[in-house]
Amino acid sequence: MALALGHPEHGYYRKQDPLGRSGDFITAPEISQVFGELIGLWAAIAWQQAGSPAFVQLIELGPGRGTLMADFLRAAKSVPGFVEALDIHLVETSPALRQCQKQTLGGNRVQWHAELANIPAGPALIIANEFFDALPVDQYIRTADGWCHRCIGMEEGGETLCFIPGDPATLPEAVSDIATGALQGSILEYSPASADHASQMASRMAEDGIAALIIDYGHARSGAGETLQAVRGHSRHDVLSNIGNADLTTHVDFETLSRAAANAGAAVYGPLPQGAFLAALGIEARTEVLAGGAKDDQAGLLHSGCRRLIAADGMGTLFKVLALTGKNPGLPAAFEGMIGNIING
Ligand SMILES: C[S@@+](CC[C@H](N)C(=O)[O-])C[C@H]1O[C@@H](n2cnc3c(N)ncnc32)[C@H](O)[C@@H]1O
């Protein structure tokens, strides 16, 4: 998965801009400008709760076309002093998408990094929308002889890739509970890269504050089952064919991320369904305001975009939002009604 997406020459993200209607998939910021605007206002509230520090690193992981960041910054301007406090850092490995981000964010001072770990310490607002689903997972399969790595090999005598059981494996602690009672043929997924990123984000929160948001599709609780999927041209695709030309993702395991973040010292909130998160921040009211001043076809797109982002049969339930903070006074906006999180109930 790491090579298929990130190989310097043949990797899917290295070669192209896969987003949008003409690409392979569409993401929330590309559906409605209100998405990035509300995240900007959410971050502004976190900044104010932390005492409006004069210097904050605004970090986005996997910023795609830069659309979320552009909408974030436009909304952020309505909060006095906020934009002036921000130092913008983008973590992006794709040269094609870096180019896009440069164009979208032309008027701003932006620094690019290959890894979160390269960004110096300091108070930070960190945003990751549909970043974690692109991080590689390890798979394990239950065989007659116990748990084994699930590997990729060649069909006998052929040239086609196929999944094969590999060496016997000791399951990572994070998924060993859910393995109990699993039947032969069951598959488990665990993403060391995701746990590592959640833990890095959380360490920053614990050390210097202020807040981070992880938004993605996935499950609130860890569970057995395979979620690895390939998408090309907005349709499902075979995972092992056309490697490097189709997007590969998995559903994000929010319980594992929450545990990794809590172990690294952050306060963890959620996950909330994306629909509830955006509704609490006022997506419908903001959409009405924009639609009121727009032509009919544009107003129609704004309304359908809003519906898609929050409806249970759209992205409202499958997509979830996890918030991490340092020792901020007050609960993060939209999470006020929550008295716990997925790991402590
Ligand atoms: C599914 S896109 C999401 C784009 C954007 N956040 C949005 O919502 O439109 C995934 C993004 O993460 C980037 N990416 C994927 N793997 C990465 C990695 N290991 N390190 C840094 N960026 C990565 C991709 O190049 C792309 O910008």
The ligand as an ORCA input file, in Angstrom:
! r2SCAN-3c Opt
* xyz 0 1
  C      -7.537     11.486     -0.050
  S      -6.452     12.836     -0.269
  C      -7.231     14.027      0.793
  C      -6.961     15.427      0.362
  C      -7.554     16.553      1.191
  N      -7.298     16.428      2.599
  C      -9.031     16.683      0.929
  O      -9.813     16.467      1.857
  O      -9.403     17.021     -0.199
  C      -4.998     12.318      0.641
  C      -3.920     13.358      0.753
  O      -2.865     12.869      1.576
  C      -1.631     12.933      0.864
  N      -0.808     11.816      1.366
  C      -1.054     10.505      1.232
  N      -0.144      9.778      1.900
  C       0.685     10.661      2.490
  C       1.820     10.533      3.340
  N       2.269      9.336      3.717
  N       2.424     11.651      3.774
  C       1.967     12.880      3.409
  N       0.871     13.062      2.598
  C       0.257     11.959      2.140
  C      -2.021     12.863     -0.578
  O      -1.041     13.296     -1.471
  C      -3.270     13.762     -0.547
  O      -2.930     15.125     -0.487
*
